[in-house]
């Protein structure tokens, strides 16, 4: 198909509560959305980049710049654009995986809507609902943490993930285990906050029966993760380190991880995310779907991805009200710890015009 144009929308959405990780605290989510327009309709994508380059090197202003000046013009100049052609058409521009993922997602949505096919079916879904976990940020105190975790368990979430950092690790994990028992599926996420010298501290988490320790070391320290995996019993899961199917295969071969968190934006899009899934499945490595404080658009696509057969662990596919009082799509509502996989064409959801307008700060049209 030939693209008529692309619209870039900046949105600003307040969170229901501050969300603190080892790299900072967020009380508002600034997002870049992408709308592609074709002769037969439109498609939506979202860029997972944060306001600053703290989770990865990408950030919202930079993503908008590279989209406006390089990536979108490259697609507008092409005579025939399909989702599978987006990556080859943009291959000349190094990096910027999240920006590329947003554009590919929008093209894929438009393409699937035109053919009446859902994201889930196109990716290879095998389920009609997915189990949901929730990510719990670093708190001011252990009692506050216990109250928050208890609330999420009461809501029905089937897995709890605790953000950790040096000084906030063993004690909060111990407290959660003591309060809620060993049957709760529990894991921790360090977001690269530790070094290999912290291995003795991380080994103190072993008695608590965690599902995994997510990304304890720097994203480039693959050998360090392999060494850490030999020093702790808890399985090591990689997040920031996995930027492609090739990097996943390398990490697995080196023994750097036993589990992989797949975030489509981080690896360049949902098509590459499926390839990461396939590589991990071929090596017997479980995967789960991570989130980037998603709106309904990203949530719909992530739930579809999480319904593939290799996603055997609950992901961060929480309900809309985990982060937002009002989403920009019809809300996703947790039911018995699960979310339904959308079955409509494309994403199966679209922004509600009034809700989107209320949080949109700028719009830029690129095209004729």
C-alpha positions as CSV (number, residue, x, y, z in Angstrom):
1,X,0.0,0.0,0.0
2,X,1.0,3.6,-0.5
3,X,0.9,5.9,2.6
4,X,-1.1,9.1,2.2
5,X,0.6,10.5,5.3
6,X,1.6,10.1,8.9
7,X,0.5,12.1,11.9
8,X,2.7,12.3,15.1
9,X,0.8,13.1,18.3
10,X,2.3,14.0,21.6
11,X,0.2,13.0,24.6
12,X,0.6,13.7,28.3
13,X,-1.2,11.4,30.7
14,X,-1.1,11.7,34.5
15,X,-0.5,8.4,36.5
16,X,-2.8,7.4,39.3
17,X,0.2,7.3,41.6
18,X,4.0,8.0,41.2
19,X,5.9,5.0,39.8
20,X,9.4,4.7,41.2
21,X,12.2,2.5,39.7
22,X,15.9,2.4,40.2
23,X,16.3,5.1,37.4
24,X,13.8,7.6,38.6
25,X,10.1,8.4,39.5
26,X,7.3,9.1,37.1
27,X,4.0,10.8,37.9
28,X,3.0,11.5,34.3
29,X,3.5,9.5,31.1
30,X,4.6,11.5,28.1
31,X,4.0,9.5,24.9
32,X,4.4,9.8,21.2
33,X,1.7,8.2,19.1
34,X,1.8,7.5,15.4
35,X,-1.2,7.4,13.0
36,X,-0.6,6.3,9.5
37,X,-3.2,7.1,6.8
38,X,-3.7,4.9,3.7
39,X,-6.2,5.0,0.8
40,X,-8.2,2.3,2.7
41,X,-8.0,3.6,6.3
42,X,-5.6,4.2,9.1
43,X,-3.5,2.5,11.7
44,X,-2.1,3.4,15.1
45,X,1.3,2.9,16.8
46,X,2.9,4.1,19.9
47,X,6.5,4.8,20.8
48,X,7.6,3.4,24.1
49,X,10.4,5.9,24.7
50,X,10.3,7.8,28.0
51,X,10.7,11.6,28.5
52,X,14.4,11.2,29.2
53,X,17.1,8.6,28.1
54,X,17.0,6.7,31.4
55,X,15.6,3.3,30.4
56,X,17.3,3.3,27.1
57,X,19.2,5.8,24.9
58,X,15.9,6.8,23.2
59,X,13.7,9.5,24.5
60,X,10.5,11.2,23.3
61,X,11.9,14.3,21.7
62,X,14.6,12.3,20.0
63,X,12.1,9.8,18.7
64,X,9.9,12.6,17.3
65,X,12.9,14.2,15.6
66,X,14.1,11.0,13.9
67,X,10.6,10.1,12.8
68,X,10.0,13.5,11.3
69,X,13.3,13.9,9.6
70,X,14.3,10.4,8.5
71,X,12.0,7.5,9.2
72,X,8.6,8.8,8.0
73,X,10.0,10.5,4.9
74,X,11.6,7.1,4.0
75,X,8.2,5.4,4.1
76,X,6.4,8.2,2.4
77,X,8.9,7.9,-0.5
78,X,8.3,4.2,-1.0
79,X,5.8,3.1,-3.6
80,X,4.7,0.0,-1.7
81,X,4.7,-0.2,2.1
82,X,3.8,-3.3,4.2
83,X,4.6,-4.1,7.8
84,X,7.3,-6.6,6.7
85,X,8.9,-4.0,4.5
86,X,9.2,-1.3,7.2
87,X,12.4,-2.7,8.7
88,X,14.2,-3.1,5.4
89,X,13.2,0.3,4.3
90,X,14.5,1.9,7.5
91,X,17.6,-0.3,7.8
92,X,19.9,2.5,6.6
93,X,19.2,4.4,9.8
94,X,21.1,3.0,12.8
95,X,19.3,2.3,16.1
96,X,16.1,4.1,17.1
97,X,14.3,0.8,17.6
98,X,11.4,2.3,19.6
99,X,10.8,4.9,16.9
100,X,10.9,2.3,14.2
101,X,8.7,0.0,16.2
102,X,6.0,2.7,16.5
103,X,6.0,3.2,12.8
104,X,5.9,-0.5,12.0
105,X,3.1,-1.0,14.5
106,X,1.0,1.6,12.9
107,X,1.6,0.2,9.4
108,X,0.8,-3.3,10.7
109,X,-2.4,-2.1,12.3
110,X,-3.6,-0.4,9.1
111,X,-2.7,-3.4,7.0
112,X,-4.5,-5.9,9.2
113,X,-7.6,-3.6,9.5
114,X,-7.7,-3.6,5.7
115,X,-7.7,-7.4,5.6
116,X,-10.0,-7.9,8.5
117,X,-7.4,-9.8,10.5
118,X,-6.5,-9.3,14.2
119,X,-3.0,-8.7,15.6
120,X,-3.3,-11.9,17.6
121,X,-4.1,-14.1,14.6
122,X,-1.4,-12.5,12.5
123,X,1.2,-13.1,15.2
124,X,0.2,-16.7,15.9
125,X,-2.0,-16.5,19.0
126,X,-3.1,-19.7,20.7
127,X,-5.2,-18.3,23.6
128,X,-8.2,-16.1,24.0
129,X,-7.0,-14.5,27.3
130,X,-3.7,-14.0,29.1
131,X,-2.8,-14.1,32.8
132,X,-1.7,-10.7,34.1
133,X,1.0,-9.7,36.5
134,X,1.6,-6.2,37.9
135,X,4.8,-4.2,38.4
136,X,5.1,-2.6,41.9
137,X,7.4,0.4,42.2
138,X,9.9,1.2,45.0
139,X,8.0,2.5,48.0
140,X,8.8,4.9,50.9
141,X,8.4,2.1,53.4
142,X,7.8,-1.6,53.8
143,X,4.3,-1.2,55.3
144,X,3.3,1.0,52.3
145,X,4.6,-1.8,50.0
146,X,2.6,-4.4,51.8
147,X,-0.6,-2.4,51.5
148,X,0.0,-1.9,47.8
149,X,0.8,-5.5,47.1
150,X,-2.2,-6.6,49.1
151,X,-4.4,-4.4,47.0
152,X,-3.2,-5.8,43.7
153,X,-3.6,-9.4,45.0
154,X,-7.2,-8.5,46.0
155,X,-7.8,-7.2,42.5
156,X,-6.8,-10.6,41.2
157,X,-3.3,-10.2,39.7
158,X,-1.7,-13.6,39.4
159,X,2.0,-12.4,39.7
160,X,3.7,-9.6,41.6
161,X,6.9,-7.9,40.3
162,X,8.8,-5.8,42.8
163,X,11.2,-3.1,41.6
164,X,14.5,-3.2,43.5
165,X,17.7,-1.2,43.9
166,X,20.6,-1.4,46.3
167,X,19.2,-0.9,49.8
168,X,15.7,-1.9,48.7
169,X,15.9,-5.6,47.9
170,X,16.2,-8.3,50.5
171,X,14.0,-6.7,53.2
172,X,11.0,-5.9,51.0
173,X,11.1,-9.3,49.4
174,X,11.2,-11.0,52.8
175,X,8.3,-8.8,54.0
176,X,6.1,-9.7,51.0
177,X,6.9,-13.4,51.4
178,X,6.2,-13.4,55.1
179,X,2.9,-11.5,54.7
180,X,1.5,-13.2,51.6
181,X,3.1,-16.6,51.6
182,X,5.1,-18.8,49.3
183,X,2.3,-19.5,46.9
184,X,2.3,-15.9,45.4
185,X,4.2,-15.8,42.1
186,X,6.9,-13.2,42.9
187,X,9.8,-11.8,40.9
188,X,12.1,-8.7,41.1
189,X,13.3,-6.2,38.6
190,X,16.6,-4.2,39.1
191,X,16.7,-2.2,35.8
192,X,20.5,-2.5,35.7
193,X,21.0,-1.1,39.2
194,X,23.6,-3.7,40.4
195,X,27.1,-4.8,39.5
196,X,28.7,-8.2,39.7
197,X,30.2,-7.2,43.0
198,X,26.7,-7.3,44.4
199,X,26.3,-11.0,43.7
200,X,26.4,-11.9,47.5
201,X,23.4,-9.5,48.0
202,X,21.5,-10.9,45.1
203,X,22.2,-14.5,46.3
204,X,20.4,-13.5,49.6
205,X,17.2,-13.5,47.5
206,X,17.6,-17.2,46.7
207,X,15.7,-18.5,49.7
208,X,12.5,-16.6,48.8
209,X,11.6,-18.8,45.8
210,X,11.5,-16.0,43.2
211,X,10.5,-16.7,39.6
212,X,13.4,-14.6,38.4
213,X,15.7,-11.6,38.9
214,X,15.2,-9.3,36.0
215,X,18.1,-7.3,34.5
216,X,20.3,-7.0,37.5
217,X,23.5,-5.7,35.7
218,X,24.2,-3.2,33.0
219,X,22.6,-4.0,29.6
220,X,25.9,-4.5,27.9
221,X,27.3,-6.8,30.6
222,X,26.3,-10.1,29.1
223,X,29.3,-12.0,30.4
224,X,28.7,-10.5,33.8
225,X,25.1,-11.9,33.7
226,X,26.5,-15.3,32.7
227,X,28.8,-15.2,35.7
228,X,26.1,-14.0,38.0
229,X,23.9,-16.9,36.9
230,X,26.6,-19.3,38.2
231,X,26.6,-17.6,41.6
232,X,22.8,-17.4,42.3
233,X,20.1,-20.0,42.2
234,X,17.3,-17.7,41.2
235,X,16.9,-17.6,37.4
236,X,18.3,-14.6,35.6
237,X,16.0,-12.8,33.2
238,X,17.2,-10.3,30.6
239,X,15.3,-7.2,29.6
240,X,17.3,-4.2,28.5
241,X,20.1,-6.5,27.1
242,X,17.7,-8.1,24.5
243,X,17.4,-5.8,21.5
244,X,16.9,-8.4,18.8
245,X,16.5,-12.1,18.1
246,X,20.2,-12.3,17.5
247,X,21.1,-10.8,20.9
248,X,18.6,-13.2,22.5
249,X,20.3,-16.1,20.8
250,X,23.8,-14.9,21.9
251,X,22.7,-14.3,25.5
252,X,21.2,-17.8,25.7
253,X,24.3,-19.4,24.2
254,X,26.5,-17.7,26.7
255,X,24.3,-18.8,29.6
256,X,23.5,-15.2,30.5
257,X,19.8,-15.8,31.0
258,X,17.2,-18.6,31.7
259,X,14.2,-16.3,30.9
260,X,13.6,-13.4,28.6
261,X,11.3,-10.4,28.9
262,X,10.1,-9.3,25.4
263,X,9.2,-5.7,25.0
264,X,8.3,-5.1,21.3
265,X,9.5,-1.4,21.3
266,X,12.9,-2.4,22.7
267,X,13.5,-4.9,19.9
268,X,12.2,-2.8,17.1
269,X,8.6,-4.0,16.7
270,X,6.1,-6.8,17.0
271,X,7.5,-8.7,14.0
272,X,11.0,-8.9,15.6
273,X,9.3,-9.6,19.0
274,X,7.8,-12.7,17.4
275,X,11.2,-13.7,16.1
276,X,12.6,-13.3,19.6
277,X,9.8,-15.5,20.9
278,X,10.6,-18.1,18.2
279,X,14.4,-18.1,19.1
280,X,13.6,-18.6,22.8
281,X,11.1,-21.3,22.1
282,X,13.6,-23.2,20.0
283,X,16.1,-23.1,23.0
284,X,13.4,-24.0,25.6
285,X,13.7,-20.5,27.2
286,X,10.4,-19.2,28.7
287,X,9.4,-15.6,27.8
288,X,6.9,-13.1,29.1
289,X,5.7,-9.7,27.8
290,X,7.0,-6.6,29.5
291,X,5.3,-3.2,29.4
292,X,6.2,0.5,29.2
293,X,3.4,2.0,31.1
294,X,1.1,1.3,28.2
295,X,-2.0,3.1,27.0
296,X,-4.8,0.9,25.5
297,X,-3.1,0.9,22.1
298,X,0.1,-0.7,23.4
299,X,-1.8,-2.9,25.8
300,X,-3.9,-4.4,23.0
301,X,-0.9,-5.3,21.0
302,X,1.0,-6.7,24.0
303,X,-1.9,-8.8,25.1
304,X,-2.0,-10.2,21.5
305,X,1.7,-10.9,21.6
306,X,1.4,-12.5,25.1
307,X,-1.1,-15.0,23.7
308,X,1.6,-16.8,21.7
309,X,2.5,-20.3,22.9
310,X,6.0,-19.5,24.3
311,X,4.7,-16.9,26.7
312,X,4.4,-19.2,29.6
313,X,4.9,-16.7,32.4
314,X,2.5,-13.9,33.3
315,X,3.5,-10.5,31.9
316,X,3.2,-6.9,32.8
317,X,-0.1,-6.7,30.9
318,X,-2.0,-5.1,33.6
319,X,-5.4,-3.5,33.4
320,X,-5.9,0.1,32.3
321,X,-6.6,1.4,35.8
322,X,-3.1,0.2,37.0
323,X,-1.6,3.4,35.7
324,X,-4.5,5.6,34.3
325,X,-7.8,6.8,35.7
326,X,-8.9,7.3,32.1
327,X,-7.2,5.5,29.1
328,X,-7.4,6.8,25.6
329,X,-9.2,3.6,24.4
330,X,-12.0,1.7,26.0
331,X,-10.4,0.4,29.2
332,X,-9.0,-3.1,29.6
333,X,-10.6,-4.6,32.7
334,X,-9.1,-7.5,34.7
335,X,-11.3,-10.6,35.1
336,X,-10.1,-13.5,37.2
337,X,-6.6,-12.3,36.8
338,X,-6.7,-12.3,33.0
339,X,-7.3,-9.9,30.1
340,X,-9.1,-10.9,26.9
341,X,-7.2,-11.0,23.7
342,X,-8.7,-8.5,21.3
343,X,-10.3,-10.2,18.2
344,X,-11.3,-7.2,16.1
345,X,-9.3,-6.2,13.0
346,X,-5.9,-4.8,13.6
347,X,-5.3,-3.9,17.2
348,X,-9.0,-4.4,17.9
349,X,-9.1,-1.1,19.7
350,X,-8.7,2.6,18.6
351,X,-8.5,5.9,20.5
352,X,-11.7,7.4,21.6
353,X,-11.6,10.9,19.9
354,X,-12.6,12.9,23.0
355,X,-10.3,11.0,25.3
356,X,-7.4,11.4,23.0
357,X,-8.0,15.1,22.4
358,X,-8.0,15.7,26.2
359,X,-4.4,14.5,26.6
360,X,-2.9,15.5,23.2
361,X,-0.5,18.4,23.5
362,X,0.8,18.7,19.9
363,X,0.1,17.2,16.4
364,X,2.3,17.2,13.3
365,X,1.1,16.0,9.9
366,X,3.6,14.6,7.5
367,X,2.5,14.0,3.9
368,X,0.5,15.5,1.1
